[in-house]
Amino acid sequence: MFWCAVVITVCALGMMIAAMNDKNRNSAGAGAAGVEFGVAAMTWMQVFKCESDLRLLKLVDKLKK
């Protein structure tokens, strides 16, 4: 999940750079990059939630022992 979020973030940055360097300056590239950043943000939130859940499960396991 972590590496998926990293790849999505890198792709979003690449899309943003490509949109900024576009000579036609069409808004479709910038809009797509914005959507990609939104997807990257949601993926990072899921990564942190899974990490938190895993920490909680480890704590519960220690308390059961």
C-alpha positions in Angstrom: 0.0 0.0 0.0 2.9 2.3 0.8 4.6 1.8 -2.5 1.3 2.3 -4.3 0.9 5.7 -2.7 4.5 6.6 -3.6 3.9 5.7 -7.2 0.6 7.6 -7.4 2.2 10.7 -5.9 5.2 10.6 -8.3 2.8 10.2 -11.2 0.8 13.2 -9.9 3.9 15.3 -9.7 4.9 14.2 -13.2 1.5 15.2 -14.6 1.7 18.6 -12.9 5.1 19.2 -14.3 3.9 18.1 -17.8 0.9 20.4 -17.5 3.1 23.4 -16.5 5.4 22.8 -19.4 2.5 22.4 -21.9 2.8 25.1 -24.6 -1.0 25.1 -25.2 -1.7 25.6 -21.5 -4.9 23.6 -21.8 -6.8 23.2 -18.5 -7.4 19.4 -19.1 -3.8 18.5 -18.0 -4.0 20.7 -14.9 -7.4 19.2 -14.0 -6.2 15.7 -14.4 -3.2 16.4 -12.2 -5.5 17.9 -9.6 -7.6 14.7 -9.6 -4.4 12.6 -9.4 -3.3 14.6 -6.3 -6.7 13.9 -4.8 -6.3 10.2 -5.4 -2.8 10.4 -4.0 -4.1 12.1 -0.8 -6.8 9.4 -0.3 -4.2 6.7 -0.8 -1.9 8.2 1.8 -4.8 8.5 4.2 -5.5 4.7 3.8 -1.8 4.0 4.3 -1.8 5.8 7.6 -5.1 4.2 8.7 -3.7 0.7 7.9 -0.5 1.5 9.8 -2.6 2.7 12.8 -4.8 -0.3 12.7 -1.8 -2.6 12.6 -0.3 -0.9 15.6 -3.6 -1.3 17.5 -3.8 -5.0 16.6 -0.2 -5.5 17.9 -1.1 -3.8 21.2 -4.2 -5.9 21.6 -2.1 -9.0 20.9 0.4 -8.0 23.6 -2.4 -7.3 26.1 -3.9 -10.7 25.5 -0.6 -12.4 26.4 
